[in-house]
Amino acid sequence: MITEQEQQRHRQRAAVYVVLLMFNLTLIILQIWLFTATLENILAGKFAVAIPAGIVSIICAAVNVWMLIGLYRMERRP
C-alpha cells in the first residue's frame, strides 16, 4: 500500500519532470533557432556569427546533459 508521504513524493517528482521537460524544450528550440540563424548568415557570407552561436549551442547541449544526469540520479533515489 502506498502511503500519503510516498504519494506526495510522487507528485513532486512529476512536477519536477514537467518543469525539466519544458526547460529542455526551450533549450532545443533555442538550438534550432541558433542553427537556422547561423546557416542563414553563413550562406550570406557572414562567418563571424558561427563561432559565438556554436559556443552557445554547446552550452545548451551541456545543460541538457547535466539535466539528464540529474534525472538519472533522481530516479535511483528511493
Biopython code that builds the backbone (N, CA, C, O; Angstrom):
import numpy as np
from Bio.PDB.StructureBuilder import StructureBuilder

atoms = [
    (1, "MET", "N", (0.840, -1.178, 0.000)),
    (1, "MET", "CA", (0.000, 0.000, 0.000)),
    (1, "MET", "C", (0.887, 1.243, 0.000)),
    (1, "MET", "O", (1.892, 1.298, 0.708)),
    (2, "ILE", "N", (0.508, 2.234, -0.795)),
    (2, "ILE", "CA", (1.279, 3.469, -0.905)),
    (2, "ILE", "C", (0.813, 4.442, 0.182)),
    (2, "ILE", "O", (-0.380, 4.702, 0.340)),
    (3, "THR", "N", (1.778, 4.966, 0.916)),
    (3, "THR", "CA", (1.451, 5.902, 1.983)),
    (3, "THR", "C", (1.251, 7.301, 1.409)),
    (3, "THR", "O", (1.573, 7.564, 0.250)),
    (4, "GLU", "N", (0.725, 8.173, 2.221)),
    (4, "GLU", "CA", (0.487, 9.567, 1.807)),
    (4, "GLU", "C", (1.804, 10.275, 1.485)),
    (4, "GLU", "O", (1.872, 11.081, 0.556)),
    (5, "GLN", "N", (2.835, 9.972, 2.250)),
    (5, "GLN", "CA", (4.141, 10.590, 2.013)),
    (5, "GLN", "C", (4.705, 10.150, 0.661)),
    (5, "GLN", "O", (5.282, 10.969, -0.054)),
    (6, "GLU", "N", (4.552, 8.887, 0.302)),
    (6, "GLU", "CA", (5.027, 8.399, -0.992)),
    (6, "GLU", "C", (4.238, 9.024, -2.138)),
    (6, "GLU", "O", (4.807, 9.340, -3.184)),
    (7, "GLN", "N", (2.935, 9.204, -1.948)),
    (7, "GLN", "CA", (2.125, 9.865, -2.978)),
    (7, "GLN", "C", (2.562, 11.305, -3.175)),
    (7, "GLN", "O", (2.630, 11.787, -4.305)),
    (8, "GLN", "N", (2.856, 11.987, -2.088)),
    (8, "GLN", "CA", (3.318, 13.375, -2.167)),
    (8, "GLN", "C", (4.664, 13.444, -2.893)),
    (8, "GLN", "O", (4.880, 14.329, -3.721)),
    (9, "ARG", "N", (5.555, 12.523, -2.587)),
    (9, "ARG", "CA", (6.861, 12.489, -3.247)),
    (9, "ARG", "C", (6.692, 12.209, -4.744)),
    (9, "ARG", "O", (7.409, 12.774, -5.571)),
    (10, "HIS", "N", (5.752, 11.347, -5.083)),
    (10, "HIS", "CA", (5.456, 11.042, -6.484)),
    (10, "HIS", "C", (4.960, 12.289, -7.223)),
    (10, "HIS", "O", (5.377, 12.549, -8.352)),
    (11, "ARG", "N", (4.082, 13.049, -6.594)),
    (11, "ARG", "CA", (3.566, 14.283, -7.205)),
    (11, "ARG", "C", (4.678, 15.313, -7.390)),
    (11, "ARG", "O", (4.733, 15.998, -8.411)),
    (12, "GLN", "N", (5.552, 15.417, -6.409)),
    (12, "GLN", "CA", (6.663, 16.366, -6.516)),
    (12, "GLN", "C", (7.607, 15.980, -7.646)),
    (12, "GLN", "O", (8.061, 16.840, -8.401)),
    (13, "ARG", "N", (7.899, 14.702, -7.764)),
    (13, "ARG", "CA", (8.763, 14.254, -8.858)),
    (13, "ARG", "C", (8.112, 14.523, -10.205)),
    (13, "ARG", "O", (8.785, 14.947, -11.144)),
    (14, "ALA", "N", (6.815, 14.283, -10.309)),
    (14, "ALA", "CA", (6.115, 14.535, -11.571)),
    (14, "ALA", "C", (6.200, 16.014, -11.940)),
    (14, "ALA", "O", (6.402, 16.353, -13.106)),
    (15, "ALA", "N", (6.047, 16.887, -10.956)),
    (15, "ALA", "CA", (6.143, 18.323, -11.227)),
    (15, "ALA", "C", (7.555, 18.698, -11.674)),
    (15, "ALA", "O", (7.727, 19.524, -12.570)),
    (16, "VAL", "N", (8.557, 18.096, -11.052)),
    (16, "VAL", "CA", (9.943, 18.370, -11.446)),
    (16, "VAL", "C", (10.180, 17.898, -12.876)),
    (16, "VAL", "O", (10.830, 18.594, -13.656)),
    (17, "TYR", "N", (9.666, 16.732, -13.227)),
    (17, "TYR", "CA", (9.832, 16.222, -14.594)),
    (17, "TYR", "C", (9.204, 17.160, -15.616)),
    (17, "TYR", "O", (9.797, 17.429, -16.660)),
    (18, "VAL", "N", (8.017, 17.654, -15.323)),
    (18, "VAL", "CA", (7.338, 18.553, -16.257)),
    (18, "VAL", "C", (8.137, 19.840, -16.445)),
    (18, "VAL", "O", (8.301, 20.310, -17.572)),
    (19, "VAL", "N", (8.629, 20.406, -15.361)),
    (19, "VAL", "CA", (9.421, 21.644, -15.454)),
    (19, "VAL", "C", (10.705, 21.401, -16.242)),
    (19, "VAL", "O", (11.074, 22.219, -17.085)),
    (20, "LEU", "N", (11.384, 20.296, -15.981)),
    (20, "LEU", "CA", (12.610, 19.999, -16.709)),
    (20, "LEU", "C", (12.341, 19.747, -18.193)),
    (20, "LEU", "O", (13.132, 20.154, -19.044)),
    (21, "LEU", "N", (11.240, 19.085, -18.503)),
    (21, "LEU", "CA", (10.900, 18.868, -19.905)),
    (21, "LEU", "C", (10.584, 20.180, -20.626)),
    (21, "LEU", "O", (10.966, 20.360, -21.782)),
    (22, "MET", "N", (9.898, 21.083, -19.955)),
    (22, "MET", "CA", (9.600, 22.380, -20.563)),
    (22, "MET", "C", (10.878, 23.181, -20.785)),
    (22, "MET", "O", (11.034, 23.822, -21.824)),
    (23, "PHE", "N", (11.785, 23.150, -19.826)),
    (23, "PHE", "CA", (13.059, 23.845, -19.977)),
    (23, "PHE", "C", (13.884, 23.211, -21.093)),
    (23, "PHE", "O", (14.532, 23.911, -21.871)),
    (24, "ASN", "N", (13.855, 21.878, -21.165)),
    (24, "ASN", "CA", (14.552, 21.162, -22.218)),
    (24, "ASN", "C", (13.993, 21.541, -23.588)),
    (24, "ASN", "O", (14.752, 21.753, -24.533)),
    (25, "LEU", "N", (12.698, 21.625, -23.694)),
    (25, "LEU", "CA", (12.061, 22.038, -24.944)),
    (25, "LEU", "C", (12.499, 23.447, -25.334)),
    (25, "LEU", "O", (12.764, 23.716, -26.506)),
    (26, "THR", "N", (12.573, 24.334, -24.366)),
    (26, "THR", "CA", (13.032, 25.699, -24.630)),
    (26, "THR", "C", (14.470, 25.707, -25.149)),
    (26, "THR", "O", (14.791, 26.439, -26.086)),
    (27, "LEU", "N", (15.328, 24.899, -24.543)),
    (27, "LEU", "CA", (16.715, 24.830, -24.995)),
    (27, "LEU", "C", (16.827, 24.244, -26.403)),
    (27, "LEU", "O", (17.649, 24.700, -27.198)),
    (28, "ILE", "N", (16.017, 23.251, -26.712)),
    (28, "ILE", "CA", (16.050, 22.652, -28.047)),
    (28, "ILE", "C", (15.566, 23.646, -29.095)),
    (28, "ILE", "O", (16.145, 23.743, -30.176)),
    (29, "ILE", "N", (14.503, 24.385, -28.776)),
    (29, "ILE", "CA", (14.022, 25.410, -29.708)),
    (29, "ILE", "C", (15.085, 26.478, -29.907)),
    (29, "ILE", "O", (15.274, 26.962, -31.023)),
    (30, "LEU", "N", (15.787, 26.853, -28.833)),
    (30, "LEU", "CA", (16.879, 27.818, -28.952)),
    (30, "LEU", "C", (17.983, 27.287, -29.859)),
    (30, "LEU", "O", (18.517, 28.024, -30.687)),
    (31, "GLN", "N", (18.324, 26.011, -29.705)),
    (31, "GLN", "CA", (19.365, 25.434, -30.553)),
    (31, "GLN", "C", (18.936, 25.394, -32.015)),
    (31, "GLN", "O", (19.755, 25.652, -32.896)),
    (32, "ILE", "N", (17.687, 25.080, -32.292)),
    (32, "ILE", "CA", (17.201, 25.075, -33.677)),
    (32, "ILE", "C", (17.235, 26.487, -34.251)),
    (32, "ILE", "O", (17.621, 26.686, -35.403)),
    (33, "TRP", "N", (16.833, 27.462, -33.447)),
    (33, "TRP", "CA", (16.871, 28.852, -33.903)),
    (33, "TRP", "C", (18.312, 29.293, -34.183)),
    (33, "TRP", "O", (18.581, 29.946, -35.192)),
    (34, "LEU", "N", (19.231, 28.933, -33.289)),
    (34, "LEU", "CA", (20.643, 29.267, -33.499)),
    (34, "LEU", "C", (21.180, 28.625, -34.778)),
    (34, "LEU", "O", (21.903, 29.265, -35.542)),
    (35, "PHE", "N", (20.832, 27.381, -35.005)),
    (35, "PHE", "CA", (21.278, 26.687, -36.212)),
    (35, "PHE", "C", (20.748, 27.378, -37.465)),
    (35, "PHE", "O", (21.487, 27.588, -38.427)),
    (36, "THR", "N", (19.475, 27.724, -37.446)),
    (36, "THR", "CA", (18.872, 28.395, -38.604)),
    (36, "THR", "C", (19.521, 29.750, -38.855)),
    (36, "THR", "O", (19.874, 30.070, -39.990)),
    (37, "ALA", "N", (19.678, 30.544, -37.807)),
    (37, "ALA", "CA", (20.284, 31.872, -37.965)),
    (37, "ALA", "C", (21.729, 31.763, -38.432)),
    (37, "ALA", "O", (22.171, 32.544, -39.274)),
    (38, "THR", "N", (22.460, 30.805, -37.892)),
    (38, "THR", "CA", (23.855, 30.623, -38.295)),
    (38, "THR", "C", (23.945, 30.182, -39.749)),
    (38, "THR", "O", (24.783, 30.679, -40.501)),
    (39, "LEU", "N", (23.096, 29.262, -40.138)),
    (39, "LEU", "CA", (23.113, 28.795, -41.517)),
    (39, "LEU", "C", (22.773, 29.919, -42.490)),
    (39, "LEU", "O", (23.393, 30.036, -43.547)),
    (40, "GLU", "N", (21.791, 30.743, -42.138)),
    (40, "GLU", "CA", (21.440, 31.884, -42.990)),
    (40, "GLU", "C", (22.617, 32.852, -43.118)),
    (40, "GLU", "O", (22.902, 33.338, -44.212)),
    (41, "ASN", "N", (23.295, 33.130, -42.017)),
    (41, "ASN", "CA", (24.445, 34.042, -42.063)),
    (41, "ASN", "C", (25.614, 33.444, -42.835)),
    (41, "ASN", "O", (26.304, 34.165, -43.557)),
    (42, "ILE", "N", (25.845, 32.163, -42.701)),
    (42, "ILE", "CA", (26.930, 31.535, -43.456)),
    (42, "ILE", "C", (26.623, 31.579, -44.954)),
    (42, "ILE", "O", (27.509, 31.857, -45.762)),
    (43, "LEU", "N", (25.381, 31.308, -45.321)),
    (43, "LEU", "CA", (25.007, 31.367, -46.730)),
    (43, "LEU", "C", (25.090, 32.787, -47.278)),
    (43, "LEU", "O", (25.288, 32.985, -48.476)),
    (44, "ALA", "N", (24.936, 33.784, -46.390)),
    (44, "ALA", "CA", (25.062, 35.177, -46.803)),
    (44, "ALA", "C", (26.518, 35.642, -46.796)),
    (44, "ALA", "O", (26.804, 36.784, -47.157)),
    (45, "GLY", "N", (27.427, 34.779, -46.394)),
    (45, "GLY", "CA", (28.849, 35.123, -46.392)),
    (45, "GLY", "C", (29.335, 35.762, -45.108)),
    (45, "GLY", "O", (30.452, 36.277, -45.065)),
    (46, "LYS", "N", (28.535, 35.742, -44.072)),
    (46, "LYS", "CA", (28.926, 36.322, -42.781)),
    (46, "LYS", "C", (29.306, 35.179, -41.830)),
    (46, "LYS", "O", (28.443, 34.542, -41.226)),
    (47, "PHE", "N", (30.592, 34.941, -41.715)),
    (47, "PHE", "CA", (31.064, 33.808, -40.928)),
    (47, "PHE", "C", (31.328, 34.157, -39.461)),
    (47, "PHE", "O", (31.625, 33.267, -38.664)),
    (48, "ALA", "N", (31.227, 35.417, -39.100)),
    (48, "ALA", "CA", (31.544, 35.846, -37.734)),
    (48, "ALA", "C", (30.520, 35.339, -36.714)),
    (48, "ALA", "O", (30.822, 35.271, -35.523)),
    (49, "VAL", "N", (29.341, 34.991, -37.155)),
    (49, "VAL", "CA", (28.277, 34.556, -36.242)),
    (49, "VAL", "C", (28.455, 33.087, -35.847)),
    (49, "VAL", "O", (27.935, 32.650, -34.820)),
    (50, "ALA", "N", (29.182, 32.338, -36.655)),
    (50, "ALA", "CA", (29.259, 30.887, -36.459)),
    (50, "ALA", "C", (29.901, 30.499, -35.125)),
    (50, "ALA", "O", (29.397, 29.609, -34.441)),
    (51, "ILE", "N", (30.979, 31.134, -34.753)),
    (51, "ILE", "CA", (31.691, 30.751, -33.524)),
    (51, "ILE", "C", (30.870, 31.052, -32.266)),
    (51, "ILE", "O", (30.718, 30.163, -31.427)),
    (52, "PRO", "N", (30.330, 32.279, -32.098)),
    (52, "PRO", "CA", (29.507, 32.513, -30.896)),
    (52, "PRO", "C", (28.261, 31.621, -30.836)),
    (52, "PRO", "O", (27.886, 31.147, -29.763)),
    (53, "ALA", "N", (27.625, 31.397, -31.982)),
    (53, "ALA", "CA", (26.441, 30.528, -31.995)),
    (53, "ALA", "C", (26.819, 29.098, -31.649)),
    (53, "ALA", "O", (26.068, 28.408, -30.960)),
    (54, "GLY", "N", (27.968, 28.650, -32.117)),
    (54, "GLY", "CA", (28.431, 27.310, -31.770)),
    (54, "GLY", "C", (28.718, 27.166, -30.293)),
    (54, "GLY", "O", (28.419, 26.136, -29.689)),
    (55, "ILE", "N", (29.297, 28.197, -29.715)),
    (55, "ILE", "CA", (29.594, 28.162, -28.274)),
    (55, "ILE", "C", (28.302, 28.104, -27.463)),
    (55, "ILE", "O", (28.192, 27.318, -26.522)),
    (56, "VAL", "N", (27.333, 28.928, -27.825)),
    (56, "VAL", "CA", (26.046, 28.919, -27.112)),
    (56, "VAL", "C", (25.345, 27.581, -27.293)),
    (56, "VAL", "O", (24.731, 27.074, -26.354)),
    (57, "SER", "N", (25.426, 27.007, -28.479)),
    (57, "SER", "CA", (24.809, 25.708, -28.719)),
    (57, "SER", "C", (25.466, 24.616, -27.885)),
    (57, "SER", "O", (24.780, 23.732, -27.370)),
    (58, "ILE", "N", (26.780, 24.669, -27.747)),
    (58, "ILE", "CA", (27.481, 23.698, -26.901)),
    (58, "ILE", "C", (27.074, 23.866, -25.435)),
    (58, "ILE", "O", (26.923, 22.880, -24.715)),
    (59, "ILE", "N", (26.899, 25.099, -25.001)),
    (59, "ILE", "CA", (26.443, 25.343, -23.623)),
    (59, "ILE", "C", (25.048, 24.768, -23.414)),
    (59, "ILE", "O", (24.779, 24.143, -22.388)),
    (60, "CYS", "N", (24.157, 24.977, -24.389)),
    (60, "CYS", "CA", (22.798, 24.418, -24.293)),
    (60, "CYS", "C", (22.835, 22.895, -24.229)),
    (60, "CYS", "O", (22.110, 22.287, -23.442)),
    (61, "ALA", "N", (23.676, 22.280, -25.052)),
    (61, "ALA", "CA", (23.804, 20.824, -25.025)),
    (61, "ALA", "C", (24.350, 20.354, -23.680)),
    (61, "ALA", "O", (23.902, 19.336, -23.155)),
    (62, "ALA", "N", (25.311, 21.083, -23.118)),
    (62, "ALA", "CA", (25.871, 20.712, -21.815)),
    (62, "ALA", "C", (24.816, 20.810, -20.716)),
    (62, "ALA", "O", (24.770, 19.963, -19.824)),
    (63, "VAL", "N", (23.975, 21.829, -20.775)),
    (63, "VAL", "CA", (22.896, 21.956, -19.787)),
    (63, "VAL", "C", (21.916, 20.792, -19.928)),
    (63, "VAL", "O", (21.444, 20.255, -18.926)),
    (64, "ASN", "N", (21.609, 20.403, -21.159)),
    (64, "ASN", "CA", (20.720, 19.260, -21.368)),
    (64, "ASN", "C", (21.316, 17.966, -20.806)),
    (64, "ASN", "O", (20.606, 17.174, -20.187)),
    (65, "VAL", "N", (22.600, 17.755, -21.016)),
    (65, "VAL", "CA", (23.259, 16.559, -20.475)),
    (65, "VAL", "C", (23.270, 16.607, -18.950)),
    (65, "VAL", "O", (23.044, 15.591, -18.292)),
    (66, "TRP", "N", (23.534, 17.782, -18.392)),
    (66, "TRP", "CA", (23.525, 17.936, -16.935)),
    (66, "TRP", "C", (22.143, 17.600, -16.357)),
    (66, "TRP", "O", (22.040, 16.934, -15.328)),
    (67, "MET", "N", (21.082, 18.069, -17.033)),
    (67, "MET", "CA", (19.726, 17.758, -16.563)),
    (67, "MET", "C", (19.429, 16.266, -16.686)),
    (67, "MET", "O", (18.777, 15.692, -15.813)),
    (68, "LEU", "N", (19.899, 15.635, -17.757)),
    (68, "LEU", "CA", (19.691, 14.201, -17.931)),
    (68, "LEU", "C", (20.383, 13.407, -16.825)),
    (68, "LEU", "O", (19.811, 12.458, -16.288)),
    (69, "ILE", "N", (21.599, 13.788, -16.490)),
    (69, "ILE", "CA", (22.310, 13.130, -15.393)),
    (69, "ILE", "C", (21.554, 13.317, -14.078)),
    (69, "ILE", "O", (21.450, 12.386, -13.279)),
    (70, "GLY", "N", (21.026, 14.527, -13.857)),
    (70, "GLY", "CA", (20.236, 14.779, -12.655)),
    (70, "GLY", "C", (18.986, 13.928, -12.595)),
    (70, "GLY", "O", (18.602, 13.466, -11.520)),
    (71, "LEU", "N", (18.338, 13.711, -13.744)),
    (71, "LEU", "CA", (17.154, 12.854, -13.774)),
    (71, "LEU", "C", (17.510, 11.408, -13.446)),
    (71, "LEU", "O", (16.780, 10.733, -12.720)),
    (72, "TYR", "N", (18.632, 10.936, -13.982)),
    (72, "TYR", "CA", (19.060, 9.572, -13.659)),
    (72, "TYR", "C", (19.337, 9.433, -12.163)),
    (72, "TYR", "O", (18.966, 8.433, -11.548)),
    (73, "ARG", "N", (19.982, 10.426, -11.590)),
    (73, "ARG", "CA", (20.269, 10.367, -10.143)),
    (73, "ARG", "C", (18.986, 10.415, -9.333)),
    (73, "ARG", "O", (18.861, 9.729, -8.318)),
    (74, "MET", "N", (18.029, 11.224, -9.779)),
    (74, "MET", "CA", (16.768, 11.338, -9.063)),
    (74, "MET", "C", (15.968, 10.031, -9.145)),
    (74, "MET", "O", (15.266, 9.675, -8.199)),
    (75, "GLU", "N", (16.072, 9.329, -10.254)),
    (75, "GLU", "CA", (15.368, 8.054, -10.412)),
    (75, "GLU", "C", (15.947, 6.966, -9.533)),
    (75, "GLU", "O", (15.219, 6.081, -9.084)),
    (76, "ARG", "N", (17.244, 7.015, -9.281)),
    (76, "ARG", "CA", (17.877, 5.982, -8.469)),
    (76, "ARG", "C", (17.561, 6.114, -6.988)),
    (76, "ARG", "O", (17.676, 5.148, -6.233)),
    (77, "ARG", "N", (17.161, 7.314, -6.571)),
    (77, "ARG", "CA", (16.827, 7.517, -5.151)),
    (77, "ARG", "C", (15.495, 6.852, -4.863)),
    (77, "ARG", "O", (14.598, 6.860, -5.706)),
    (78, "PRO", "N", (15.362, 6.276, -3.676)),
    (78, "PRO", "CA", (14.079, 5.631, -3.311)),
    (78, "PRO", "C", (12.990, 6.627, -3.009)),
    (78, "PRO", "O", (11.867, 6.237, -2.690)),
]
sb = StructureBuilder()
sb.init_structure("model")
sb.init_model(0)
sb.init_chain("A")
sb.init_seg("    ")
for serial, (resi, resn, name, xyz) in enumerate(atoms, 1):
    if name == "N":
        sb.init_residue(resn, " ", resi, " ")
    sb.init_atom(name, np.array(xyz, "f"), 0.0, 1.0, " ", f" {name:<3s}", serial, name[0])
structure = sb.get_structure()
